Amino acid sequence: MKRLALLCTPLLAFAFHAEPLQINWKRLTDVRFTRKLNSELSMYFLYPTFGPSVNALQGKEVIIRGYMIPVDPNEDIYVISAKPMAACFFCGGSGPESIMELQFRKKKQRFRTDEVRTVRGKLALNANDVDHLNYILKEAEVIE
């Protein structure tokens, strides 16, 4: 019996390994924003309340395609956006749900502005830390 359990263990681990979820930017619009004063910084910020379809993605490995926006390439700070830079949240008028912070597994990568890429990583939802975006892709890697 012990031998059978040892043989089955790798098969069970394989069976429960979930494939990354391919998501699109429309799915990330299941969020509402409330403008609130951050007393620590004496500034107003938009704080999210994530809907059920977004909450279901918390901690999941996802794949998303978008436009790369270098925020600070020297510090390896990049954002992926649903729209090109001229129309993105920072410059254009899209909402904060249209961008995602990338925290790369492999450091010192270079991307050009508006380069279209597909990335994979673990999605973290951020409702409170104003030093980071609402959507953060951790252990991110470019797959295409």
N, C-alpha and C positions, 0 to 999 in steps of 0.2 A: 504494500500500500504506500509506503514511504517513497519508493521508487516512482510510482505513478504520480504522486504529488509533485515530485521534482521535475518530472517530464512535462506536466501540465502548467506549471507556474509560468514559464516563458510564453506559452500560448495565451494564457489569461492576460498577461501584461500587454501582449500585442493586440488582443481583442479589445481592450479598454482604452488604447491609445487613440484619442480623437484626432481626426484630421483638422487642420486649420479651417476656420469658417471664412469663406469668401464673402466680404460685406461691401456695400456701396455707401455712398455719402447720404443717400436718401434715408437709409436706416438710422443714421446718426441724428436725424432731425427730430426724433422722438424725445424731445427735451424742451423744457420751458425755462425761461430765465427771469429772475427777479433782481431788480436793481437795488442794491443795499449798500449802506455806508460801511466801509471797513474802518473801524475806529482807530486801529493801530496805525494806519497810513493816512487817515483823514481824507479818504477818496471813496467815490462810489465805484462799485464793480458789478458786473452781471454774474450772479450766482445761479448755477444750474440745478434743476430738479429733473433727474433722468426718468424717462418713461420705462415701461416694462420691457420693451424690445431692446432698449439700450442696456438696462440693468442686467439683462440675460447675458450680455457680452463681457461683463466684469471678469477679468482674469483669464479669459479665453484667448487662445491663439487665433489670430485673425489675419486675413490678407486684404489689403486695400490698394487701389491704384489712384494716383493723383499727381499733382505738380509739386516738385521740390522747390522749397523756398529757403535759401541760406539766410539764417538770422545772424549767425556769427560762425563762419566756417573755421576760424582759428581755434575756437573753443568747441568745435564739433556740434554746434547747435543748429538743427534743421527742423523745419516744419514741412509736413506734406499737406497739400490743400486740394479741395474739390475744384478750385478755380485757379487760373493763372494769377500771378502776382498783382497785375493791374486790377483784378476783380476780387482779390482775396479779402479776408476779414481785416487785415491791417491797412490795406490801401484802397479797397474797392467798395465795401459796403455789404459783403456777405456776413453771415452771423458767425459767432464763435464755434458753432457746431460744424463749420466747414473746414476746420483746420485740426491737425493732430501733431502733437509734439513727438519727435522721434528721439529715442534714447538707444543709440546703436550698441550692439554687442561688440562689433569690431570698430575701434576708434580710428580717427583720422581718415575719413572718407571725404571725397570731394564731389559736389554736384553743382551743376549750373542752374541758375534761376529758370524756373518753368520747365525743367527737364522732367518728362513724364516717366514715372517709375512705379513699380509694384513692390510693396514691402510687406513683410510678415513679422509678427511679434505678438507679445501678450498685451492685451488692452487693459489699461487701468483707467478708471473713471475718477476724476478729481473734481469734487464739488466745493472745496474750501481753500485750497492753497493757491493764492493769487500769484505766486511766483512761477506757477506752471499752468499749462493749458488744461482745459477740461478733459480732453482726450489725450492720453499718453500711451504711445506704443513702446513698451519696454523690450529689451533684448531684440531690437529691430534689426532686420537684415533685408537688403535689397535682393529680390528674387528675379527681377526682370527689368 
